[in-house]
Amino acid sequence: MKAFKKIMAAGLSAMMILGLAACNKDYTWSVRFQDETYSSGYYIVNLMNAYLSASNKMEDPTADVLKQKFDDKDASQWITDTARQEILKDMATRAKFAEMGLTMNDDDFATVEAYTEYQWSYVSAIYENNGVSKDSYKKMIESNVIANNVFLAYFGENGTEPVSTDEVKKYLEDNYYVATQIAYSKPAEDAEDKESKLKEIQDKAQDIINRVEKGEKFNDLYNEYKKSVYGDSVTINENDYENYIQIKKDGTDTTVSEQVLKALESAEYGKPFIVEDDKYVYVLEKEDALGNADYVKSKYETVLFTLKSDAFADLQDQWAEGITDQVTFNKDTINYYTPKKIKIS
């Protein structure tokens, strides 16, 4: 009996020790790098982003993400590895930010605050349901602003590897038509008095052409059209180029009909014309936008990201490789917050 009691006592002691060890696990932080410690919420944000990236790769959006394979890895491993790599890239980019002597200015801080407030109003429920606080979400926004500044310090006009305005112009010229567009919806096929209603719309379109031929500016008529559709409270752009739209030349934009593309291909700059498709009667003016320095400037960063985002991602991967042994991951947090715990819906 005494032997039995000793065995029981030893067993209970072991269980208590194991229980205490479990209680001593620390889930409050996830990553340490240089002088900063990041919360577990920071890791969960990256894990959620990786989970969503995995789901976006699936051909069948209704399938169970965690039962799939990505790059020959089980989904759970792929998601965890991707989250880890994104964190390393973030740490490395923050280090590069400091190394280049860059700092967050008032505009940057204001951007972080504004984006956090705006986006959190829509996504707070799903993130809070996964244990992510607003401050952890804000850290992700801050990371994006820092990465953007480093990107521009490399590839912007004054960067170390600048993309010229001429390169931006060439990209725009090769890929887009630019136009100002007025669109009138055609009456439905079963509409009463369909023909007379269509004629009324066609007359409106022709009236715009006539007024331009008499000397009125198409942009002024476009603003008049906006007011007629949206009311007097609609914002009227002071600069013509702010009303321009870009239309892909390759026809991959399914919202643009073949009729519109063909008409733009042969149209003269600055001369409005009418074209119809199944749904609309358009009045379009093809714009010589590349001759407008303000327009090109307004598109510079958008084109820059298109041209150089892959190159920047490669740089981030290289930087991440160089700091891997300097980043400490909290195993307690990583092992506890697995992809299986992510709640997306």
C-alpha positions, -999 to 999 in steps of 0.1 A, spaced: 0 0 0 28 24 9 45 16 -24 13 23 -42 9 56 -24 44 66 -34 38 58 -71 5 78 -70 23 107 -53 51 106 -79 25 105 -107 6 134 -93 38 154 -89 47 148 -126 12 158 -137 15 190 -116 48 198 -132 35 192 -167 4 213 -159 26 241 -146 48 239 -177 17 243 -199 5 272 -178 39 289 -182 36 291 -220 36 327 -233 13 335 -261 15 373 -258 42 378 -283 52 362 -317 83 378 -331 114 397 -318 137 415 -341 163 441 -331 148 461 -302 111 454 -310 87 427 -299 56 420 -319 23 408 -305 7 374 -312 -19 394 -331 7 405 -356 15 368 -363 -22 360 -367 -27 388 -392 1 373 -413 -14 338 -409 -48 350 -420 -33 368 -450 -15 335 -460 -47 316 -455 -65 340 -479 -37 337 -504 -41 299 -503 -78 302 -509 -73 325 -538 -51 299 -555 -79 273 -555 -99 266 -586 -129 255 -566 -136 283 -540 -161 260 -522 -134 234 -514 -118 231 -480 -86 251 -481 -68 229 -455 -74 198 -475 -55 211 -505 -18 211 -515 1 242 -526 36 240 -542 37 203 -531 30 212 -495 0 204 -473 -21 236 -470 -14 240 -433 24 239 -438 22 262 -469 2 287 -449 25 286 -419 56 289 -441 41 318 -461 32 337 -430 68 332 -417 83 344 -449 61 375 -450 71 383 -415 108 379 -424 103 402 -454 86 428 -432 114 427 -406 140 430 -434 122 458 -451 119 477 -418 157 472 -413 163 485 -449 141 515 -441 163 524 -412 195 516 -431 185 540 -459 179 568 -434 142 569 -440 117 580 -414 80 581 -410 68 617 -416 35 633 -406 18 623 -438 28 586 -433 14 586 -397 -18 602 -410 -20 576 -437 -16 547 -412 -43 562 -389 -67 569 -418 -64 535 -434 -66 517 -401 -98 536 -391 -114 531 -425 -106 494 -430 -111 484 -393 -147 497 -396 -153 469 -422 -131 441 -410 -129 444 -372 -154 415 -366 -135 389 -385 -101 399 -370 -114 402 -335 -129 368 -339 -94 355 -345 -79 373 -316 -64 403 -335 -67 437 -319 -69 470 -338 -33 478 -328 -21 446 -344 -40 454 -375 -25 489 -375 10 473 -374 2 456 -407 -9 490 -422 23 506 -409 43 478 -425 27 486 -459 35 523 -456 71 515 -447 74 491 -477 60 517 -500 86 542 -489 114 518 -494 100 508 -528 99 545 -539 134 550 -525 146 523 -549 124 528 -580 108 563 -577 120 593 -597 146 601 -572 154 565 -562 186 545 -565 172 526 -596 147 552 -609 120 544 -635 118 574 -659 87 592 -670 94 581 -705 92 544 -694 59 552 -677 46 569 -709 56 539 -730 38 515 -707 6 536 -709 9 540 -747 14 502 -752 -14 491 -729 -42 517 -728 -65 539 -747 -74 570 -727 -108 586 -732 -135 607 -717 -168 588 -718 -205 596 -716 -227 565 -715 -265 563 -719 -282 530 -711 -303 516 -738 -339 506 -730 -346 470 -722 -356 446 -750 -391 443 -737 -395 480 -728 -426 498 -740 -419 523 -768 -384 509 -770 -377 524 -804 -388 559 -795 -368 557 -762 -337 546 -781 -341 574 -806 -343 599 -777 -310 586 -763 -294 587 -797 -305 623 -802 -290 632 -768 -257 617 -780 -258 636 -813 -266 668 -795 -233 665 -776 -215 661 -809 -232 691 -823 -224 713 -793 -187 704 -795 -187 712 -832 -201 747 -822 -172 753 -799 -182 738 -764 -156 717 -746 -164 680 -743 -152 680 -707 -177 707 -698 -204 686 -713 -192 656 -694 -195 675 -662 -230 686 -672 -238 649 -678 -225 640 -644 -248 665 -627 -278 652 -646 -270 616 -634 -258 622 -599 -273 656 -590 -258 690 -581 -239 676 -551 -216 655 -573 -179 665 -573 -169 683 -605 -132 678 -614 -114 710 -622 -88 693 -645 -99 676 -677 -75 646 -671 -93 638 -638 -123 627 -659 -102 604 -682 -107 566 -681 -82 540 -691 -93 512 -714 -71 482 -719 -60 477 -755 -58 439 -752 -95 434 -746 -91 416 -713 -114 441 -696 -148 423 -700 -167 455 -691 -155 471 -724 -173 459 -756 -156 450 -788 -174 479 -805 -159 504 -782 -124 490 -786 -126 490 -824 -139 525 -825 -111 538 -802 -85 521 -823 -93 542 -853 -106 574 -836 -88 608 -838 -76 625 -807 -99 652 -793 -127 645 -817 -158 631 -800 -177 602 -817 -207 580 -810 -206 542 -808 -232 517 -797 -231 482 -783 -259 460 -769 -263 479 -737 -252 515 -742 -250 545 -765 -216 561 -759 -202 595 -767 -164 591 -764 -135 614 -769 -101 598 -773 -75 617 -754 -39 624 -762 -32 619 -725 6 613 -728 10 649 -739 -5 660 -706 23 660 -680 -2 662 -651 -20 631 -662 13 611 -666 24 623 -631 -10 612 -617 -4 576 -631 33 574 -623 31 554 -591 4 531 -603 25 522 -634 57 520 -613 41 493 -590 30 474 -621 65 475 -636 86 469 -605 65 451 -578 80 417 -588 115 431 -587 108 446 -552 94 413 -539 127 396 -551 147 422 -532 126 416 -501 133 379 -503 170 386 -505 169 409 -475 149 384 -456 175 357 -462 201 379 -447 183 384 -413 168 350 -407 191 342 -379 184 375 -362 147 370 -359 133 351 -330 99 334 -334 80 324 -303 74 287 -306 46 288 -281 26 312 -303 35 296 -336 25 261 -323 -7 273 -307 -20 296 -335 -22 271 -364 -41 275 -397 -68 252 -383 -77 279 -358 -83 305 -384 -119 316 -387 -126 333 -420 -164 332 -422 
